[in-house]
Amino acid sequence: MKKSKKRKGKRKPVSLIEVCEITSMSHYIVIAETGSVINASSSGLLIEIHRKDFLTEDLKGTLNLDHLIGQEIAFFIPQMNIDLDGSIARTEHRGNGIFHIGFQFSQNIPEYWRECLIDLLPSGAHSFDNVL
């Protein structure tokens, strides 16, 4: 498994926040229809994607998404009416067709803005012992 830099920010478990149209910026294709943010920090988000939500057959048929690490992506958060962009920092297959993607914010997003965004996300009632 490909190793990457560890995240810098403290994690905040969040209520499941939907993300839509996860798009590869290098290929300009939607790679997943939907996913859920399950925790967040000022450096990035942890997104859970179910196999059925991948739109390409090669992603639906694999257990390893490490080839996506470093790829620039963008997605939409409908509850906040906001588009975000950044890169995939980590991937993990959690079993039963569930994948976790570590998303790192783009460097052009100011730190104070990222911290404000995390503060606005609703806290989750549960914590995750996972992970990436």
N, C-alpha and C positions, 0 to 999 in steps of 0.2 A: 504494500500500500504506500502510496506517495505521501510523504510528510510535508507539512506546510507550517508557516509561522503560527504560533499560538495567538489567540485573541488577547486584546489588551484590556478591554472594558469588563466591568462586573456585570454578570448576567441578571436579567430580570425575567422571571417566568411571566408569560402574558396569556390572557384569555385568547383562544384561537382566533387569530386575525387572518382573514382570507387574502390571498394574493392571486392575481389573475394574469394570464398571458405572459408567462415566464419566457422571455425571448432571448435567444442567442444573438448578440450584437455582431459577432463575426460572420455568422451565416444568415442573419436576418430572417430566422424562422422561429416560430413559437415551439419551444421544446416541451412545455407542459401547460395544460389548460388552467390548472389551479393548484394551489398548495396552501399551507397554513403556517403562519409564524407561531412558533411555540415558545421561543424565548428571544431576548434581545439584549444588546449592549451597545455602547456608543461606538464600538468598532464594527458591529454587524448584527445580522439576524440568523437564527436557526430556523430553516424552513422544512416542513415535512411534506413530502410528495408521495402520493400513492401511485403504484405502477399503472393503474388504469387511467391516470391523468396525464401520462406522457403521451405525446402525439406522434412520435416517430417509432417505427417498429424496432429499430436497433436499441433504443432506450427501454422499450417495453420488454425486450428479450434478454436483458443483462442483469447481473447481480452486482456489477462493479461500475460505478460512475466516475472513477478517478480520471478518466480522459477529459472530463469537464473542468477539472481543477485549473484555475487561471483564466477560464473563459469569461469574457465580459457579458453580463446579462442585464436585462431591465425587466421590470414588472410593475403592475398597477395594484394599489391597495384601495378597493372600492369604498370601504368604511371611512377612509380618510381622504378620498378623492385625490390621490397623490401617486405619481410615478417615481420609482427609485431606480438607480443604476449602480452597478458595482461589479464585483467579480466573485466567482465561486472559489472559496478558500479551502473547503473540505467537503468530503462526501462520505456517507456511511449507509450501508444497507442494514436496516434494523430487523429484518425478517418479515415474513408474511406480506411481501410486496410493498413495504414501507421504506422510504429513503429519507435521510436527513441530509440537507445541503447547508453548509456553512457559507453564508453570504457576507462578503465584506463590502462596506460602503465605498463608493468612489472617493478618491483622494480630494476631489474638488468640492466635496460636501463639507462645510466647516464643522469643526468639533462641537461648537456650541449648538448648532442646528441639530446635530445627531443626538446630543444629550436632551434637547427639548423634545424631539420626536419620541425618544424612549420614555420620557416622563409622561407623555400624552397617551401612550399605549396602556390599555387596561390590564391591571395585574391579574395573573392567573390564580386560581384557587389551589392549584397543585404545583409541585415542583418536579423537575425532571432530573434524574440522576445520571442522565446520559452524558456522555457525549462528545462529541467532536471536540 
